[in-house]
Amino acid sequence: MTSGKRRLYQRNTRYLYKEKPNNQKLLRSSFKISHILAKHKKPFEDGSVVKEAFIEEVEILFGDFKNKTEIISAIRELQLSRPTVTRRIEVISQDMADKLKHGIMKCTYFSLQFDEPTDMTDTASRVFLFGWYSMTCWLRKNF
């Protein structure tokens, strides 16, 4: 975790720690679900749909569990509204950009590759590959 990301994370979560110790897990879960929505290019409003689906399926999945009410309570506290998912994705995006900038600044060598492959319908798509080699002997490729 970069120092900038750590400060932003601590600033955004400072008030949560005072309320309940379970909030760090809720925050991590919110970030994970937001990341999945972004990765699959889904609308940010789908976070509310995910939460609703969780709540509806608790009875089926966890009906025999002794702590079912705790599970339902945790899901209800999960923050997945559109503005919240938007903020989470912005934090994730900034962290990725920071890591990329840090890696580029420390790299020893780098290479660029451009390609324009076509699919079966002759639709072209541009691909940009950036790879770098650092002193720690890591080769990284970013698309």
ABEGO torsion letter per residue (X at the ends): XBAAAAAAAAAAAAAAAAABAAAAAAAAAAAAAAAAAAAAGBBAAAAAAAAAAAAAAAAAAAAABAAAAAAAAAAAABBABAAAAAAAAAAAAAAAAAAAAAAAAABABBBBBBBBBBBAAGBBBBBBBBBBBBAAGBBBBBX
